[in-house]
Amino acid sequence: MEAIDLILIGCFGILVVLILVEAVRSRRVLRGLGQLAILALAGLLLWLWIGFPRLEGGDRRHFGAGGNPWPMIILIFVCIVVGMAARYFFYLKGKASWGSLLKPLCVSPIVLLPLLGTLQDTAQLEPIQVVSFCLLAFQNGFFWKVVFERAQQKLES
């Protein structure tokens, strides 16, 4: 199993725990079950679409033929996380909560996947392309909730 798979599985697991804790604390069990159902649907779509997680060894490349992708993956991931944290603090009313901050950070690998699909050859990237990907990653992190809310509205209709 690849490291990116382990990271995504870990984030899914943390998000499940956070959803359960929030459902018990707020006594909104139906809402928690709805969130778990949406998370399960996202996992199912990842499994059907890209074969995530690939348990057995296999050749699955996320990028083109050249370059080490990990520095770019880490840079884009950090930009997404910073965008999510910026959104959290931008819209914060009242006291900050670690649970409310960690919950969106757990979906950050899901937000990362579409960006990874747009990268071709990391060895051929110009500096302006790297900056553009970082700004796009920050924007995706900042507006993650809007994207998920629109997807939920489409699922409900």
ZIRA-V706731 format. One record per helix or strand. SS is the DSSP state (h for helix, s for strand). FROM is the first residue (numbers start at 1). LEN is the number of residues. If there is no record, write none. Layout:
# ZIRA-V706731
ss:from:len
SS:FROM:LEN
SS:FROM:LEN
This chain:
# ZIRA-V706731
ss:from:len
h:3:24
h:29:22
h:70:21
h:98:9
h:108:11
h:122:3
h:127:16
h:144:13
